[in-house]
Amino acid sequence: MNRTIFISNVTIVNYDQEFIGDLFIREGKIEQLGQDLQVEADIYLDGTSKNWIVMPGFIDMHIHGSAGFDMMDATEEALRGMARSLVKEGTTSYLPTTITQQVDAIEAALKNVGEFVNNEDEAEILGIHVEGPYISTKWAGAQPVGHITEPSIEQFRKWQKLSGNRIKQVTVAPEVAGGFEFVQAMSKEGIVVSIGHSDATSEEVEKAVHLGARQATHLYNQMRPFHHREPGIVGSVLMEERMQVEIIVDYIHSHTKAVNVAFRLKGAEGIILITDAMRAKGLAYGEYDLGGQTVHVTEKGAHLSSGALAGSILTMDQALRNMKQSTNCSLKELVSMSSTNAAKQLKLPHKGYIGEGFDADLVILDMELNIQKTICRGKIVFEN
């Protein structure tokens, strides 16, 4: 049974408002929001003199693993391990993300998520992000080249069925054979189509957007770069208002000035902060596995032996602190980039906002944006 929670005298921040007030939570939902609320609750959290900030819980749309676990392990234990570790960084919901791999490995991972039921002390799985195998061999990055294939609408529909209709996002290179047809078909089926690991020209990006593509996977990384005579994917998505861009703000995947360029051109409403983390997140430096490849994790990030970046070990709370440091953005803008934009992309009417009737997915932070408490669907699941 969910206990009632009363949070008082805190700075409540949404993408469109910021005020000092109170929150009353019952049965996993925000029941009352205001100032000087008079309610009785099982748990009282008083922010007086603590300078607490309350934001909607973070939504990570692109994450492979954490705490020694990977979505591709295709076990219940892996999904539980990830979900329990993510709440420590303020992530209350996420899309576990596949990697290019042999078909049976992808199918096992999809089926595993399809059968998974969240416990109440875990970050909630909102669906699946399929990254690869429908990508460009030229921009494979850490995606195993040997398993890259042309997009197949038929195969993808089979995968969607296997997953229990839980696939919400797909990363694709639209310029490869069958790519444009795939973009159009999947967009019509309500899936967020994200351009990534792609060599698309500016013109091809324009065509993909016309056919329904609405996102770019980890901006700047593994995509045709900007050139003044061929703006490529980078130039095109930065200028295209219909496109959201994922960014990994760890200062390894993107220079602080590159982050700032994106922020100035897209604004907070056009950016989605992601971690793209792999299983080494939260663990000691050393050697780990990603898609059957050895990844060397050091203070310089996660790399294959070839030197290619292999995901990150970034946490969402660190991504917020880095974004704030890079751009001097406001708290409201951070809410857009860490929660609201993802909720809108995924068409989740009850997430990404602190309002009456919304899911009580909340993160309480101090003034330096360090996590103090994480609340998932009305339950305190982490306390610092």
C-alpha positions, -999 to +999 in steps of 0.1 A: +000+000+000+013+035-009+016+057+021+005+094+019+033+119+017+032+156+025+061+177+012+061+213+024+081+245+019+100+235-011+108+251-045+086+233-070+099+235-105+081+227-138+092+237-173+067+266-172+067+277-135+087+279-103+073+286-069+076+278-032+048+255-021+035+222-008+026+188-023+003+161-011+007+126-026-018+097-023-018+064-041+010+072-064-005+105-076-001+141-068-035+149-052-029+185-041-005+212-050-004+247-035+007+268-006+000+264+031-019+231+025-036+217+056-035+179+053-027+148+073-002+123+060+018+092+069+051+108+060+061+145+064+090+160+045+096+196+055+119+217+033+121+247+056+157+258+059+169+230+036+165+249+003+151+218-013+142+219-050+115+194-063+115+185-100+096+159-120+116+126-119+142+123-147+133+102-178+162+085-195+152+076-231+186+060-240+204+037-216+219+003-221+230-006-186+240+003-151+255-013-119+269-043-137+237-051-157+228-046-193+194-048-210+209-073-235+215-097-207+179-106-213+172-115-177+147-103-151+177-098-127+193-074-152+162-052-156+157-052-118+193-043-111+192-014-136+159-001-123+170-002-087+203+016-094+188+044-115+167+058-087+199+069-070+205+094-098+169+107-098+157+087-128+122+075-122+115+060-156+135+049-186+137+031-220+161+002-218+180+003-250+192-026-273+224-027-293+231-041-327+235-079-322+224-112-337+187-115-341+181-141-314+199-119-289+178-089-297+146-109-296+155-125-262+160-090-248+128-076-263+108-106-250+123-102-216+111-066-213+077-076-226+073-100-197+088-078-171+066-062-143+081-034-123+082-034-085+072-002-068+108+005-055+122+007-091+125+032-119+097+024-142+103+009-177+082+030-201+091+009-231+121+000-253+145+020-274+158-002-303+192+012-313+204-007-344+207-030-363+192-007-390+222+017-391+251+028-413+283+007-412+302+039-418+290+053-384+288+021-364+308+034-334+305+007-307+277-011-326+291-045-339+294-040-377+289-077-385+252-076-373+242-044-390+213-051-415+189-032-437+157-020-421+128-045-423+093-034-415+082-070-413+110-080-389+104-049-367+066-056-365+075-092-353+098-076-327+071-052-316+048-082-311+075-101-292+080-071-269+043-069-260+040-037-280+066-020-257+090-006-284+086+032-282+117+044-300+139+032-328+173+046-340+177+042-378+199+055-406+172+067-431+196+068-461+203+030-462+182+008-485+146+006-473+153+034-447+128+060-458+099+034-461+108+022-426+108+058-412+074+064-427+059+031-415+072+033-380+062+070-376+026+061-386+027+033-360+034+059-333+071+050-327+096+078-321+119+075-351+154+089-342+181+095-368+214+081-356+245+061-366+238+076-400+255+092-430+224+110-442+229+142-461+210+174-452+185+166-480+180+131-467+174+143-432+148+167-446+131+138-464+132+117-432+116+145-412+089+149-438+082+112-434+079+115-396+114+113-380+113+135-349+145+129-330+183+126-334+202+100-314+231+113-293+237+145-313+272+150-328+282+113-321+282+088-350+265+110-375+275+129-406+290+161-392+284+197-401+301+211-432+295+246-445+286+232-480+268+201-467+253+207-432+249+170-427+228+156-399+243+179-372+235+211-391+201+199-403+187+187-369+199+218-351+180+240-376+149+217-378+122+228-353+103+195-355+133+176-342+144+169-307+180+161-301+194+137-275+226+149-259+251+130-237+265+159-215+295+142-200+321+164-217+335+133-233+309+128-260+305+165-265+327+195-258+311+221-235+310+246-264+292+221-286+267+216-259+262+253-258+258+255-296+230+230-293+214+249-264+215+282-282+200+268-315+175+243-301+166+259-268+156+239-238+124+227-256+145+210-283+169+190-261+166+156-244+193+148-218+203+111-220+230+090-204+236+063-231+252+045-201+265+010-202+269-016-175+300+000-159+280+030-146+284+032-109+312+006-108+350+008-106+372+015-136+382-017-155+371-040-183+334-046-191+313-060-219+290-042-244+274-062-272+300-089-269+329-065-271+354-056-244+350-020-231+379-003-213+364+021-187+388+048-173+385+084-161+384+093-199+352+073-204+342+040-219+361+029-251+366-001-273+402-012-280+399+007-313+394+039-293+357+042-303+334+055-275+313+027-261+284+044-243+290+064-211+291+060-174+272+092-169+244+096-144+214+118-150+220+141-121+256+147-133+242+155-168+220+182-152+249+197-133+270+197-164+243+212-185+238+240-159+276+246-158+279+247-197+249+269-204+239+286-172+203+275-180+175+279-156+160+252-134+128+253-155+149+247-186+166+217-169+131+203-162+123+205-199+155+187-209+155+160-182+118+151-181+091+171-199+104+168-234+109+130-231+073+127-216+059+147-246+079+126-271+066+094-256+031+108-254+028+103-216+001+126-203+007+119-166+045+122-165+071+150-168+052+176-148+043+183-112+005+189-112-026+175-096-035+141-111+001+135-124+022+105-114+041+112-082+075+107-099+096+133-082+132+141-074+142+163-044+176+181-049+197+205-030+209+239-044+239+222-060+216+197-078+226+168-057+199+141-052+184+141-017+154+119-023+137+101-052+100+093-052+087+068-078+049+066-082+043+079-047+070+059-029+103+071-015+127+048-032+160+065-025+173+088+003+208+103+003 
